[in-house]
Amino acid sequence: MSMRVRDDYRSLSGPEKAAIMMLSLGEEHAAKLFALMDDEEIKEISQTMANLGTCNSSIIERLFVEFADQISSTGSLVGTFDSTERLLQKVLAKDRVSGIMEEIRGPAGRTMWDKLGNVNEAVLANYLKNEYPQTVAVVLSKIKPEHAARVLGQLPEAFAMEVIMRMLRMEAVQKEVLDDIERTLRTEFMSNLARTNRRDAHEMMADIFNNLDRSTENRFITALEERNRDSAERIKALMFTFEDLARLDPGGVQTLLRSVDKGKLSIALKGASESLRDLFFSNMSERAGKLMREDIQALGPVRLKDVDEAQMYMVGLAKELAAKDEIVIADKRGGEDELIY
């Protein structure tokens, strides 16, 4: 059966012109061009090449003439973010390139996780509660712990527990889960998703639980104890609470006292155990201790929410000082960080 020979130049589509050009160039040149294309382009042109059939030599000549005309007369260039970034990477250090690209891309170039960080927790929770728990687990593991905590607190409790269980079991994000998230969040930043977070899942959950208000945290810990006692115990061991400040040595308490906001300290100590209050007073001068006791007394009844906030502020401050190696927090599980006196 004889194949129809194509001889009408005007009927050629863009991909067909590209396919004819690639076939005419020969393997060596075609291979170099393919190397510069993305997978979708290669797929489309290959498919077209395979279905091209026979083309009349006059068509090929006309295509070359048109191609040469366009290249020489327009002098046009197509610049994209990607081509600009590739060029910059040849001449500048990597961190400078990312800084420049971040600037020129503007807010649209920031990762999806940065964008989600600006979404109100109630809005985000409202959106996520209709997603699969696994999707929500991936999303919460990628955003900041304090934001994740607020979103988790807004989710229906049974659903939040499903999410927590999946976060604890999550080792690497599987391809199909990523595909699902790509569809649901319509992200163009696949590579950011693919870089799985190597942090221990229990550490991550402890961070998130640390940022929950006390009643929500207690609800989740109690529910988790019923579902998975081992995980609950590990999270509790990793959580750093206000009462854990009792593990600071005298030097650590004094360093913390020098940095702390005195108003917040009195509210935090108002709700502290007697032994923890004594630890702080014993590291103050007699006069400062007397003034602080008077301040606490003068406060009168204080809302639990305000005490929680003041205590969380102190925990955050202690963690910042520990990160700068200005204080040492002994590990409550013992081990390497335990202090021997």
N, C-alpha and C positions, 0 to 999 in steps of 0.2 A: 504494500500500500504506500503510495507516494505521499510525502509530507508536504503541506502547503509551504511555499517559500514566502517569507514576509517581505513586502516591498513598499508598504505605505509608511513613510516616516512619521506623518502626523498622528498615526494611531498609537505610537509608542508611549508607554507611561514612563514616569521618572525612574522607578526601579528597573524597568526593561532597558532604558538607556544605560543605567549604571551596570547592569548585568552584561550588556554587549561590550561596554568599555572594558570591564574586568576580563572577559574572555579574550578580547583582542590583545590585551597587554601581555599575555603569556604568564605562566605560573610564577616566575620569580618576582615580577613586579606586582602581580595580583596578591601574592602572599604578603608583601610589605604593606599594601593598602589594607588588607584584612586585619593586619596586626594593629592598625590604628582605629578600628571600628569596635563598637560594642556588640554584645551577643545578639541583640535584637536586629541590628543592621545586617550582621553577617547572615542571620537566619533568613531575613527577607530577601537579600540579594541572592543567596544560594538557591533558595526556592525558585526564584525567578529565572536564574541561570538554567536550572534543571528543566524548566518547562518552556524554554525559549524557542526551541525548534530551529529551523534554518532561516538565516537572514540574508537578504540580497546584499551584494557588495556595495551597491550605491547607497544603501541605508547607512552602512558602516562609515563610508566616506563622509556622508553628510553629517553624521554624528561627530566625527573628528573635527570637521570644519567648525561646527557650532561650538564645540567644546573649546577649541583654540581661540575662537572669537571672544567667547565669554571670559575666558581667563585673561586675555590680553587687554580687552577694552574696558571692563568694569573696574578692575583693580580693587574689587571689594574683598573685605575680610570678614570672617565671622568670629567674633570673640565671645567666649562663654566663661562662666566662673571657673569651670574645670580647666580650660586651656590656660587661663590666667594663672591659676594656682600651680599648674605643672611648670609653667615658665618661671614663676617666682621661686619654686623649689630648686631650680637649677642654679640660681644665683644667690639665694638667701638661706639663712639658718631656718630650720623647721619651725621653731617657736615663733620667730618673727613672721613667717609666712602665715601661720594660723592666726596671729594677732591681726595682721593686715586683712586677711580674708574675712575674719569676724567683723571687722570695721566696715568693709565694703558691702558685705552681704546684708548687714543690718539685722534687725530682729528676725527677719524671715530665715536667716542663715543659722540661727541658734538651734540646738538640738531640740527634738520634740520634748525631752524631759525638762529642759529649761522652760519651754513654753507651758508645759503642764504645771510647773512650779508656780506659775502666775495665775492658775485657775483656782477660783474660790473652792474650798474643800466641799461645800454642800453641792455645788454644781458638778464637781468632778465625781463625788460619791453618787449623785443622782444618775450620772451617765454610766458609771462603772457597775452599778447594782444590776444592770440588765445584761452585763457581759458574763462570760464564763469565769468562775473563780480563778482558774489558771491564768487567764488574761490579766485579771486584776492583780494577781500575785506578782506577775512579771512587772506590771506598771508600778506597783508599790515598792518593789525592790529597786527600782531605778530612780525614784524621786527622793528628795531629802527626807530623812527619818521623821523630822517634826511635821512635815507636810503629810507624809504617809500616815502618821499617828492620827492627825485630825480627820483625814479621809476615812480611816478605819473606824473611828469613833462615830462617824455619820452613817455607816452602813448598817443594814439590819443585822442583828446579832448572830443569827444562825448562819447567814451568808458570810459575815466577817470571820466566823470560826472556820468555815470552809476555806476561805482565802488564807488564813493563818496556817492551816494544816498544809496547804500546798506550798506556802513560802518556806516552811520548815523542811519540806522534802525536795525543794528545788535545788538541783545541782547545776545543770547547764540548761539553758533554754533550748528546747528542741526546735528543729526546723519548722515542723508543722504548727507549733505554737507561735513561732515568730511570724509565719505566714498569716495566721489568724489575726495577730495583732496588727500586722501591716494592713490588712483589710479593714479592721475595725477602727484603727486610729488614722488610717490613710496617711501613713508617714512616708516621706521620701528618704528617711535616714536609716535605712536597713542596717548599715554597718554599725551604727551605735547600738542597735539591739543585739547584734551578733556577738559583740564583745561582752560575754557574760561576766557577771560580777563574781569574782572569786572569793568574796567575803564569806565567812561562816554564816549559815542561815540563822543559827541561834543568836549569834552576836547581833545580826541585823534586826532580828525580832526584839532583842533586849533593848536596843537603841530606840526602836519604835515604841515599845511598851513604856520606856522611860519618859517618853513625850506625851503619854496619855494622861488624862486627869485621873486622880486616884480611884474614883468609883468605877470608871470604865476599865481601868487596868485590873482592878480586883475582879470585875465580872469576867474579863477574858481569861485571867490566870485561873480562876475557879473552874470555868468551863473547860479550859485546856487540861487541867489536872484530871478531869473526868475522861477526856479523850485520849490523852497521852501524857502520863505522869512524868516519864523520863524527860520529855521535851520541856514540860513546865518547870521541872527542877533545874534543868540546864539554863533556861532563860532567867529564872529567879537568881541563880548563881552569878549570871553575867550582868544582871541589872545593877545599876549603881543608884541607890536611893539616898535620900537625905540622912537616914539613920546610919548609912555606911560612912558618913563623915567621922563617926566614932573611931574609925580605923586609922585616922590621921595621927601622926606623931605630933608632939607639942610644937615643933618648928613648923610643921605643915599647917596647924591650926592658926599659928601666929601670922604666917604668910597670907592665909585666906582672910584673916581679920583685917590685914592692912589693905586688901583689895576690895573688900565688900562694901556695899552701900548700907550704911548704918540703919536706915529706915526699914529696908527689906530684911536685915538681920533680925531686928526686934520682932517683926511679924513672923519670920520663919521659926524663931526660938519660942514664940508664944505657943506654937503647936508641937514643940519638940519634947522628947522624953526627958525626964529629970536628969538622967545620967549624961545625955548629950548637952543639955544646958550647962551642967556643971563643968563639962570638958571645955566649953567656950569661956565660961567665967574664970576658970582656973588659969587660962592663958591671957587674961586681961589684967591690967593694973587694978588695984583695989578700987580706985576712983571710977575708972571706966566701967568696971563690973557693976558698981553701985548705980551709976547713971543708966546703964542698960537695963537693970532690973526695974528701975523706976519707969523707964520708957515702956517696958513690956506691961507693967501694971497699969500705966496710963492708957494703954490701947483699948481696954475694956473688951467686950465680945468682938471677935474677928471672924468674918465669914471663912468657912473651910476653903473655899475657892481661892481666897487671897493668901491663906497660909500655904496652900499647895503651890501657888505661883511663886511665892517668895522662896519656898524650899527648892523648887525646880531651878530658880535663878541661881541659888547657892551651889546646887549640884553641877549646873552648867559651868559656873565660875571655877569650881574645884577641878573639873575635867580639863578646862582650858589651861589652868596652872600646871596640871599633871602633864599635859601634852607638851608644855614648854620646859618640863623637867624642873619646875620650881617647887613642886611638892611631890611626895610619893604616896600613892594610895595602895595600901597593902591589899593583896588579893584575898577575898573572903573565903576562897576555896583552899587557901594555903598554896603551896607550890613555890615556884621560882620567885614570885614577888613578895612572899611573906617576909615580914621584917622580924629580925631576932634582936631582942634587947638584953 
